[in-house]
Amino acid sequence: MNTRRLPSLDEVFSPQGIAVVGVSGSGKLGFAEMILMAHMEIKTPKLYPVNPKYKEIFGIPCFPSVLEIPDSVDHVIVNIPADLVLELLEQCAEKKVKSVHFFTAGFGESGQKDRAELEKQMLDIAQKGKFRIIGPNCVGLYIPEAKTANILGVPYEHGSIGFLSQSGGHASNLPAFGASRGLRFSKVVSYGNALDIDEIELLEYMADDEKTDTIGIYIEGLKNGQAFFKALKSAAAKKPVIVYKGGKTEAGQRAAKGHTASMISSVNVFNAVCRQVNAIEVDNIDQMIDVMVALRFLPLLPKAKNLVLFGSGGGPSVLAGDEMEAVGLTIPQFNEKTQSKLKSLLPVDGGIFINPLDTVNLVEPEAIEAALNVFIDLPDVDMIVYHFGFHPIGMWGLGRFSKAAYLEKLIRVMNQARNKTDKALMLALRPPLDVTSLEEFLEVQMAFVKNKFPVFHSLGDLALAVNRVVDWKNNHDDSRG
């Protein structure tokens, strides 16, 4: 009789030995090969390729089966045909593994009755063998602290953002796309068909995880909506929860059903419940990144929505005013005293001094410092937004912004202003479209991110994210009395 208990998610998320089954040494580069390389890159200490055809893969000893690995194995990653998985699971039970992640697709999401039955058999073996199943049809785990990864090029250092995703693509893309914006993650879990570990269990876990202070969710459909919403309410009462619901249109719902075989919830009901529990809803992964950036780099979140906007470029300033007020932010006009003070410090010809502020020299650190020193003393202003690079002279910055002397001076000015005020200070840097300028842009962005400034890629994106975060904070504060 098997007296072992099912492992906790803490145990699942801290594996000591990881086996990758189905990896090839033939020179092809599929998922199994990529995930093996990702674990090599993140320096997983105990990593075991499994394939009876090879003695070695990528310089690592390869084993014919999980049972022939001489050391203990906690986590098994599977990329073999679906009709071979039952035998493998029996071996995993014998090996006393704690979790099995199935990248392999072709199960319940295929719509075939025999594949749905196969899933039941898989779950039965796992329950009897006392191990957990992640998936199938997913990319599994990215947990930097535990040295487990599912994509190349993601940061090695861990952070405090948790993300659970029905989609493997989003689970891979969010850490990769968010890396240059300064986002770091505690745990990212792609759970696919949710045969065993599902969104409810994951949400309950992350709500209580001391290493996670912000939770992101990508979800397509729910099999138990009532239990999910109960978990969502509990989690959202403890920490910010950002929700991206896929499959909101008829075409999207068809794709979601074919993707992970989930039952589709009523979109209107889903949206209403998110508002009720104060979860932050977004419409795509880029918006989720923007909200996470605001939460991560604005420790003193504003309560009201009045902002000062300044930078170089009249057209972008006008557009920004439209975009920001359209989502609910306010750009109050400067009074005559403030306008006069700014005009005494900055070039008047060709300038706009009413908020937004736009003068020809507002790319220079000295001019930016002068403007900031005025703004930080303004009453009834909650946020200061500087847009940088929306009006480049020819190329993005003609090489001037990448020079260490310029950047160091500018960041020193920004830091000094931030230290003098509790107003939220943010930047919008528009990515250029040519290769030469993009290199300069990334250097500038990295410098600001390293100094813990929130950076957004458009003023519209900034406005949407900040408006959502301010609403979330006010609702959260009101609910706590």
Beta strands, then each sheet from edge to edge (+ up, - down):
strand 1: 18-21
strand 2: 47-50
strand 3: 56-57
strand 4: 60-61
strand 5: 75-78
strand 6: 99-102
strand 7: 132-134
strand 8: 140-142
strand 9: 161-165
strand 10: 185-190
strand 11: 214-219
strand 12: 241-245
strand 13: 280-282
strand 14: 307-311
strand 15: 352-353
strand 16: 357-358
strand 17: 383-388
strand 18: 424-429
strand 19: 455-456
sheet 1: 2+ 1+ 5+ 6+ 7+
sheet 2: 3+ 4-
sheet 3: 8+ 10- 9- 11- 12- 13-
sheet 4: 15+ 16- 14- 17- 18- 19-
end
